[in-house]
Amino acid sequence: MKNIIDDAGILAIGTRLLRIHDLLRAEGNSFYKTQGIEFETKWFPVLYVLSIKSPLGIMELAQQIGLSHPALIVLLKELEKRDLVDSLKDARDERKRNMFLTKKGSDLVFQLRPIWTIIKSVLLDLTENTNNLLKALNETEEKLKESSFLQRAEALVKEKLSEKQYPEVITVKLVSTAEEQSIVSAIIKQELAVAYPSVSKNDSFYYLGLINGIPAGSAVLSLIIENQSVFDLAVLPPYQNKGLESALSNAIHAKK
C-alpha cells in the first residue's frame, strides 16, 4: 500500500533514497554480524578506499569518497579509536595528515573481501531492473557535477519569472475587522487624499484588494440616501494595471 510520500513521486526522491539507505545499512550491519564480523556499513568507504590507495591526505580522501570534510573527520575519529586507521604527518607539510590502514584495519579488510563479494551479488540482483538504479545514480551524479540542484532551481525561478509563468492571484474581500479597515483607509488616504474613519460606519462598506496576499488596493462604498451611493477606489502604484482596479470595481457594483 502506497503512503503519501510514495505518492509524492520525484518530489520525495531524497526521502526515498534515504529510506533505501537506512534499510540497506540496517540489514547490511545484521549480515556482518551473522558472519561473525564486527563491522558497520558506514565504515566501508574509508576502509575500501585506503585498501586501494594509501596513505591519503584527508582532503583527498574526502574527494575520493564524496564526503564533506567535517563528516569525514567524525568517521575517522571513530575508526582511529577502534585502531582501524592511523595517520602520519606529511613529509612536506607538517600540518597535513595522511591516513592509512593499521595492521588491524588491513586484517579486517582481508576478512571482509569475501563478504563484499556476496554483498555485491545481492546488490546487483536488487538493482538490475528495467531501470537500472546504479546507472541512474551515475547519470544523476554527473548532471549534479555539471550544475548543482541549487543552480538549476535558481535558474528555473528566473526563467519562470521572466516568462511571467507565476500568475498574480488577485483577491478582494469585504473587511470587517478594525485592523483591515485601517489598511483600507490608509491606502485611500495615501493615493486619493481622502480621509475615512478607522472604523467604518453602518452605511459604509470597506474592501481590501490583495495581490498574492499583499494589500495592494482598497475601496470604500458609502450609501448616501436610498438607491444612491458613492465610492472611492485606490490602488498602490506598484500594483496598478494588473487587474485589481476591475476586481475592486466589480465587487462594489455587485454590492450596489
matplotlib code that plots the C-alpha trace (Angstrom):
import matplotlib.pyplot as plt

x = [0.0, 1.4, 1.8, 1.7, 5.5, 5.3, 2.5, 4.7, 6.8, 10.0, 9.4, 10.3, 13.3, 15.7, 13.4, 13.1, 16.9, 17.3, 14.8, 16.6, 19.9, 18.6, 17.2, 20.4, 22.5, 20.5, 20.3, 24.0, 25.1, 23.0, 24.6, 28.1, 27.1, 25.8, 29.2, 30.9, 32.5, 32.2, 31.7, 29.4, 28.5, 29.3, 33.0, 33.1, 34.1, 37.1, 38.4, 37.8, 39.5, 42.5, 42.8, 43.2, 45.3, 47.2, 48.3, 45.9, 45.5, 42.2, 41.1, 42.0, 40.2, 37.1, 37.2, 37.6, 34.6, 32.4, 32.0, 32.3, 35.4, 33.6, 31.6, 34.9, 36.7, 33.9, 34.2, 38.0, 37.9, 35.6, 37.9, 41.0, 39.5, 39.0, 42.6, 41.5, 43.2, 46.0, 47.8, 51.2, 52.5, 53.2, 57.0, 56.5, 53.7, 53.6, 50.0, 48.8, 47.7, 48.0, 45.6, 46.4, 45.1, 46.6, 47.5, 44.2, 42.4, 44.3, 43.4, 39.8, 39.6, 41.2, 38.3, 35.7, 36.6, 34.7, 31.7, 31.8, 31.7, 28.4, 27.0, 27.9, 26.0, 22.9, 23.0, 23.4, 20.3, 18.4, 19.4, 19.4, 15.9, 14.4, 15.6, 19.0, 19.4, 23.2, 23.2, 20.6, 22.6, 25.7, 23.9, 22.3, 25.6, 27.2, 24.4, 24.9, 28.5, 27.7, 25.2, 24.1, 20.5, 20.6, 21.9, 19.2, 16.4, 17.5, 17.8, 14.3, 12.9, 14.5, 13.2, 9.7, 9.7, 11.0, 8.2, 5.7, 4.6, 3.9, 0.3, -0.6, -3.5, -6.0, -8.3, -10.9, -12.5, -15.2, -13.5, -14.9, -12.0, -10.8, -7.2, -8.2, -10.4, -7.4, -5.4, -8.2, -8.3, -4.6, -4.4, -7.2, -5.7, -2.3, -3.5, -6.6, -6.0, -9.5, -9.8, -12.1, -12.6, -10.5, -13.8, -16.5, -19.9, -23.0, -23.6, -20.1, -18.5, -14.7, -13.0, -9.4, -7.7, -4.7, -2.2, -0.6, -1.8, -0.3, -2.5, -2.4, -5.6, -8.8, -12.3, -15.0, -18.7, -20.7, -24.5, -25.9, -29.6, -31.8, -30.7, -27.8, -24.1, -20.6, -17.3, -13.6, -11.1, -7.3, -4.5, -0.9, 1.4, 3.4, 0.2, -1.7, -2.8, -2.7, -6.5, -7.0, -8.9, -11.5, -11.7, -12.5, -15.0, -16.8, -17.0, -18.6, -21.1, -22.1, -22.9, -24.8]
y = [0.0, 3.4, 6.1, 9.9, 10.1, 7.4, 9.3, 12.5, 10.9, 12.6, 15.4, 12.9, 11.3, 12.3, 10.7, 7.6, 7.3, 7.8, 5.1, 2.6, 3.7, 3.1, -0.3, -1.5, -0.2, -1.9, -5.2, -4.9, -4.5, -7.5, -9.6, -8.7, -9.9, -13.2, -13.7, -13.1, -9.9, -6.6, -4.1, -1.2, -0.3, 3.4, 2.4, 0.8, 3.8, 4.8, 1.2, 0.4, 3.5, 3.2, -0.5, 0.6, 3.7, 4.6, 6.8, 9.6, 13.2, 13.9, 16.3, 13.8, 11.0, 13.2, 13.7, 10.0, 9.2, 12.2, 13.1, 16.6, 17.3, 17.6, 14.3, 12.5, 13.8, 12.3, 9.0, 8.9, 9.6, 6.7, 4.4, 5.6, 4.8, 1.2, 1.1, 0.5, 3.6, 5.9, 9.0, 10.4, 13.9, 14.7, 15.0, 18.2, 19.8, 19.0, 20.5, 17.8, 14.4, 11.3, 8.4, 4.7, 1.4, -0.1, -3.8, -4.4, -2.5, -4.4, -7.7, -6.7, -5.8, -9.2, -10.8, -8.6, -9.1, -12.5, -10.8, -7.8, -10.3, -11.7, -8.2, -7.1, -10.0, -9.2, -5.5, -6.4, -8.6, -5.8, -3.1, -5.0, -3.9, -2.4, 1.0, 0.2, 2.1, 2.2, 3.6, 6.1, 7.2, 7.6, 9.7, 11.9, 12.5, 13.5, 16.0, 17.4, 17.9, 19.9, 22.1, 21.7, 21.4, 24.9, 26.4, 24.6, 25.6, 29.3, 29.3, 27.9, 30.5, 33.3, 31.7, 31.4, 34.9, 36.3, 34.4, 35.6, 32.0, 32.8, 34.2, 37.0, 36.0, 38.8, 38.7, 41.2, 40.9, 42.8, 43.5, 43.7, 44.0, 47.4, 46.4, 45.7, 48.8, 50.9, 49.4, 50.3, 53.9, 54.3, 53.3, 55.6, 58.5, 57.9, 57.8, 60.0, 62.2, 61.2, 60.5, 57.8, 56.9, 53.9, 52.0, 52.0, 53.3, 51.3, 53.0, 52.2, 49.1, 48.7, 46.5, 45.4, 44.2, 41.9, 40.6, 37.3, 38.0, 41.5, 44.6, 46.4, 48.5, 49.4, 50.8, 52.3, 52.2, 54.8, 54.9, 58.4, 58.0, 55.2, 53.8, 56.2, 55.6, 56.8, 55.1, 55.8, 53.3, 53.4, 51.0, 51.4, 52.3, 49.0, 47.1, 49.3, 48.0, 44.4, 43.9, 44.9, 48.1, 46.0, 43.4, 46.1, 47.9, 44.6, 43.8, 47.3, 47.0, 43.6, 45.1, 48.0]
z = [0.0, -1.0, 1.5, 1.0, 0.4, -2.3, -4.0, -4.0, -6.7, -7.7, -5.1, -2.4, -4.1, -1.3, 1.3, -0.9, -1.3, 2.5, 3.1, 0.9, 2.5, 6.0, 5.1, 3.4, 6.2, 8.9, 7.1, 6.0, 9.6, 10.6, 7.8, 9.0, 12.5, 11.2, 9.6, 12.9, 11.9, 13.9, 11.1, 10.2, 6.7, 7.3, 7.7, 4.2, 2.1, 4.2, 4.6, 1.0, -0.4, 1.9, 1.0, -2.7, -2.2, 0.9, 2.5, 1.5, 2.8, 4.5, 1.7, -1.0, 0.9, 1.2, -2.5, -3.3, -1.0, -1.8, 1.9, 3.3, 5.4, 8.7, 8.1, 7.2, 10.4, 12.6, 10.8, 11.0, 14.7, 15.2, 13.2, 14.9, 18.3, 17.0, 15.8, 12.2, 10.7, 11.7, 10.4, 9.9, 9.2, 5.6, 5.0, 3.0, 5.1, 8.9, 9.0, 6.7, 8.0, 5.7, 6.6, 6.3, 7.4, 10.6, 10.7, 12.4, 9.6, 6.9, 8.5, 8.8, 5.1, 4.2, 6.2, 4.5, 0.9, 0.5, 2.3, 0.0, -3.0, -1.6, -0.9, -4.4, -5.9, -3.8, -4.7, -8.4, -8.1, -6.4, -8.9, -12.2, -13.1, -16.2, -15.0, -13.5, -10.2, -10.3, -13.9, -13.0, -9.9, -12.1, -14.6, -11.9, -10.2, -13.5, -14.0, -10.5, -11.2, -14.4, -12.5, -8.9, -7.6, -6.2, -9.5, -11.5, -9.1, -9.1, -12.9, -13.3, -11.0, -13.0, -16.2, -15.0, -13.6, -17.0, -18.7, -16.2, -15.5, -11.9, -12.0, -9.7, -7.6, -7.0, -4.1, -3.0, 0.4, 2.3, 5.5, 9.0, 11.4, 12.6, 11.6, 8.0, 7.8, 8.9, 6.0, 3.6, 4.9, 4.8, 1.1, 0.0, 2.1, 0.5, -3.1, -3.1, 0.0, 1.2, 4.9, 6.3, 9.9, 11.1, 11.8, 9.2, 9.8, 9.2, 5.9, 4.5, 3.1, 3.1, 0.5, 0.6, -2.6, -2.3, -4.9, -3.9, -0.3, -0.1, 0.4, -2.8, -3.1, -1.5, -2.0, 0.2, -0.8, 1.1, 0.9, 0.8, 0.5, -0.6, -4.0, -4.2, -3.3, -4.0, -3.7, -3.7, -5.1, -5.0, -6.0, -4.9, -7.8, -7.9, -8.4, -10.8, -14.2, -13.0, -12.9, -9.3, -10.3, -12.2, -9.4, -6.7, -9.0, -9.7, -6.0, -5.4, -8.2, -7.0, -3.6, -5.1]

ax = plt.figure().add_subplot(projection="3d")
ax.plot(x, y, z, "-o")
ax.set_aspect("equal")
plt.show()
